[in-house]
Amino acid sequence: MTPDNDPRPWTVESSEYIHQLPWFTVRKDAIRMESGGSIPDYFILEYPDWINVVAVTTDGQLVLIRQYRHGIAGVHYELCAGVVDSNEDPLVAAQRELLEETGFGGGQWTPLMTLSANPGTHANLTHAFLAVGVELQQAQHLEITEEITVHVVSPERTWEIINNGEMMQSLHLAPLLKYLAGR
């Protein structure tokens, strides 16, 4: 239930694509608000939906990865994550990415939360899943553009990683913190 005085969705008066590539699409909307205000140049970033996985092994350890991220020029801990392919179910994407990036699979899977990187500028969502009881099933199958190391760590070590600032990705921290707080 929403209050009657909640802000209303904006009206898009016009929309045009400024740049369109599979991994970076920018749209410019001219919008009008119910109050009469307008923004002639409102930029939206369009990406495919993303997934990430809080993966817990059969003995209660967490499967984390480390990789270099050029945007912040650093190597940090992360959850397994990836892109939802066109017409792919997010759960299927999450299971595929976990197996490819870490070699872990199986277990019981449940949706954990759905997030937005920035609802003011990003049109996509991130679907976070909890996979409990995963086991090592195969070697990693990385793409040529992926350099990922796998780290199986205790919940206590995971808290240290978080508290020491060794994990920077907020879309990974939120579901991981939700899981750890609920243990």
N, C-alpha and C positions, 0 to 999 in steps of 0.2 A: 504494500500500500504506500503510495506517495502522497505527500501533502499537496493540497490544491494550489499552493503558492510556489511550488517548485518551478525552476526555470524550464522553459519549453525548448524543444529542439529548434535549431536555427533553420531558416529557409535558404536553400542554395539557389541563388539567382542565376549563376553561370558557373561552369566548371571547365577547365582545360588542363591537358597534360603538358607539363613543362619539359619533362624528361622521362623516358620509359625504357628501362632495361629490366631483365628478370630479377636482379638483386637490388635495384634502386629506381624507384618510380616516384616522381614528384608531381602532385596535382595542385593546381591553384583554383580555389573556390572564391567566388564573391558571395558573401552571406549577408543576410538581414536577420536581425533579432526581433522578437515579438515587441520589445520595448521601443523599436524604431531605430536602434543603432545598427551600424553596418560596418563590415570589414571587407574592403574590395579585394585584398590580396591575402587570403588565408591559405597557407601551404600545408599540405598533408603528405606524409610519406606512406606509400603503400608497399607492404611486404607480404609474402605468404605468411600464414600462421606458423608459429614456432611451437616446439615442445621441449620439455626437460623432464628428467627422471630422478627422483630420490630413490636410489636402488640400495636395498638392504639385503645382505647375504643371509644364508641360512643360519649363520652363527652371530648375526646382529651387527656386522660391520657395514660401513657405508662405502659404496663404490664412487670415488671421485676421479676426476681427470685433471690434468694440467696441460695447458697449451698457451702459446704466445698469442696475444691479441694486439694487433698493430695500432688500433685506435688509441690505446693508452700505452703502447710500447712496453708491455710487460707480460710475464708469465705468472699465472695465478691458478689456484684451484677453482674448479667449476663442477657443476653437475654435467652428466651426459646431456647433450641438447642437439637440436637440429631443426630442420625445416619440414613442414608438412607439405608433401608433394601434392600437385593438383589432383583433386578428387580422392585424396587419401584420408582415411579416418585418423584423427590425431593419436588414438591408442596404437594403431598399427604403425604409425610413424615413430612413436616413442619406443615400441618394442624393437623395431628395425634399427633405430639409431643406437640403442643400448648394446645390441648384439654387435653391430658394426664397429662402434667406437671402443668398446671395452671387452668384447667377447663374452659378457655375462648375459644370461637370459633365463627364461622360465619364471617361476614365482607367481604370486598372486598380485594382480594389478588393479588399482583403483584410482579414479580421478582424485587429485589432491586440491587443486585450485586452478582458476583461470585468471590471468593477469594481463595488464597492458603495460608495455614499456613506457609509454607516455600517451595517455588518452587525448591529450590536446593536439598531438601532431602525428601519431601513428594509427593507421587504420586496422592493424592486425592484432591478434591475441596470442598469448602464450599459454599453452595447456600443460600444466604440471601434473605428473603422475607419481604415485607411490607404488613401487614394485618390491614386495617383501618375499624373501626366500629365493632370491636369484642365485644362480651358480655359474661358475665359469664353464662355458660350453664350447668355445672355439677361440682361435687366435683373432686378434683385431683384423678388420678388413677396412683399412683407411683409404680415403681418396688421396690422390697425389698432392692435394692442397692441405691435407691434414697432418699435423705432427702432434700427436697426443700420447701422453703417458698415463697409465692407469694406476691409481693408488687406492688400496683397500684399507680403510682406517676405522678406528673405534669411534663411537659417539663422543667420547671424551676428547680425543684428538681433533675431531671435527669442531667441537666448541673452541679449542685452542686456535685452529685455523681461522675461524670466524673472528674471534676476539683479537687476534694478531693482525687482522687486515689482509690475510693471505687469500681471501676470496672477495672479488670486487663486483661481480655481476649481480646486480640487485634482483633480477628475475630468477636467479638461482638461490640467492639468500632467503627470499621470502618463503618458498616452499620447504626449504631445508630447515629453517627456523620453526615453521609450523610443525613439521614432523618431530623435531627434537623437543619442542615445548610440550607436545602431546604424548611423549613416551612415558 
